[in-house]
Amino acid sequence: MTPRSFDDLVAEAESVSVAGWDFSWLDGRATEQRPSWGYQRSLGTRLAGATAALDIQTGGGEVLAGAGPLPPVMAATESWPPNVAKATALLHPLGAVVVADPDEPPLPFADGAFDLVTSRHPATVWWSEIARVLRPCGTYFAQHVGPASVFELVEYFLGPQPEEVRRKRHPDDESRDAEAAGLEIADLRAESLRMEFFDIGAVIYFLRKVIWMVPGFTVDGYRDRLRELDAKIRAEGPFVAHSTRFLIEARKPA
């Protein structure tokens, strides 16, 4: 088979929708090692024991919908309009209400409204708000993106990043902030996970979807670097990066 051209791969990756939080378009084009703790499976166990739960920054609702039966009261928040629409269509039939929320305080819920608050890869974490909407003995259970995640790719486009940028979202800092908000850390685990991008289309799709990696990314703005990376992948094989993830479970005292 004749290898596809740079322009062909670029055109395809630019035209595909990046709504929602489903990465299946990358099947066969990129891989990412999964954390050992199995967040979605563990989330399902916690949802099964909850009476009222909130999923913050739910994306397109895919993770929550696939976690299993939802509790009697289930709410989710999301800020990006295309994801709000997608999550609503996916989660309403399962009994969850989706609330359009700007991801800034305050959360649009009463004090002590939930015994479980969850999130997978939140872009921002407002610990005081999480503590406020949790009931006494309630739990926050989440998988966060850790520091310097996929920075091999970030720094390929943006150049070396200062230490304060590389340290952002460090689990030690997040734990300290959670405790400052009155929560107690029950579990904290971190892992570095191998990623591989097999063609330049996969890189473009990823950067279009995960918009905070290279802020303001456009193909036109980075065409020269993309062409260089395309040549590198063709000559040397997959571009390798490492994502960082941490599992955090925090409880509100009685």
Secondary structure, DSSP 8 states (H G I E B T S, - for coil): -----HHHHHHHHHHS---SS--GGGTTTEEE---TT-HHHHHHHHHHT-SEEEESS-TTSHHHHTT-S--SEEEEEE-SHHHHHHHHHHHGGGT-EEEE--SSSS-SS-TT-EEEEEEES-S---HHHHHHHEEEEEEEEEEEE-TTTTHHHHHHHH----HHHHTTT-HHHHHHHHHHTT-EEEEEEEEEEEEEE-SHHHHHHHHHHSTTSSTT--TTTTHHHHHHHHHHHHHH--EEEEEEEEEEEEE---
